[in-house]
């Protein structure tokens, strides 16, 4: 991932993103027709960490929900992800 437009792109294992999506589905009891997006962004706010993981939950006929967890996708644990999902 490019951070602030500079640096090398960090390679991410696609299996990790798929595992995190499965964890989100299980934690929220979501069906397969719910689209999920998991991405990583650089946070410009000095109070937040450099990277945040953003989970978008797109259920048919409903407004898209966004949840964020502090930290990079590659460092995200199942517990951290579940805590972020249930706190928002």
C-alpha positions in Angstrom: 0.0 0.0 0.0 1.2 3.5 -0.7 1.4 5.7 2.3 0.7 9.3 1.7 1.6 8.7 -1.9 5.2 7.7 -1.3 7.0 4.4 -0.7 6.7 0.8 -1.9 3.5 -1.0 -2.3 3.2 -3.6 0.4 2.1 -7.1 -0.8 -0.8 -8.6 0.9 -1.9 -12.3 1.0 -5.4 -12.5 -0.6 -6.1 -15.4 1.7 -5.8 -13.1 4.7 -8.5 -10.7 3.3 -10.8 -13.7 2.6 -10.2 -15.0 6.2 -11.1 -11.6 7.6 -14.2 -11.5 5.5 -15.2 -14.9 6.8 -14.6 -13.7 10.3 -16.8 -10.6 9.7 -19.6 -12.8 8.3 -19.4 -15.1 11.3 -19.2 -12.3 13.9 -22.3 -10.5 12.4 -24.2 -13.6 11.2 -24.2 -12.2 7.6 -25.4 -14.2 4.6 -23.4 -14.6 1.4 -25.6 -12.0 -0.4 -24.0 -9.3 1.8 -21.0 -7.7 0.0 -18.0 -7.0 2.1 -15.0 -4.8 1.4 -11.9 -4.7 3.6 -9.3 -2.1 2.9 -6.5 -0.2 4.6 -6.1 3.6 4.7 -3.6 6.0 6.0 -5.1 8.2 8.7 -4.1 11.9 8.6 -5.4 12.6 12.1 -2.4 12.8 14.5 -4.5 11.1 17.2 -5.0 7.9 15.2 -2.5 5.3 14.1 -0.8 5.5 10.8 -3.0 2.8 9.3 -6.6 1.8 9.8 -8.5 -1.2 8.5 -11.9 -0.3 7.1 -14.7 -2.8 6.7 -17.7 -1.9 4.5 -20.8 -4.0 5.0 -23.2 -3.6 2.0 -26.5 -5.4 2.6 -29.1 -5.3 -0.2 -31.7 -2.6 0.4 -29.8 -1.1 3.4 -27.4 1.7 3.9 -23.7 0.7 3.7 -22.1 0.4 7.2 -18.5 1.2 7.8 -16.4 -0.1 10.7 -12.8 0.8 11.4 -10.1 -0.9 13.4 -6.8 0.6 14.3 -3.9 -1.0 12.6 -2.8 -2.7 9.3 -4.7 -5.6 7.7 -1.6 -7.7 7.9 -1.4 -7.2 11.7 -5.2 -7.5 12.4 -6.2 -10.3 14.8 -9.6 -11.8 14.9 -10.2 -10.4 18.3 -9.3 -6.8 17.2 -11.6 -7.1 14.2 -14.5 -8.4 16.3 -14.1 -5.7 18.8 -14.2 -3.0 16.1 -17.3 -4.6 14.6 -19.2 -4.7 17.9 -18.2 -1.2 19.1 -19.7 0.6 16.2 
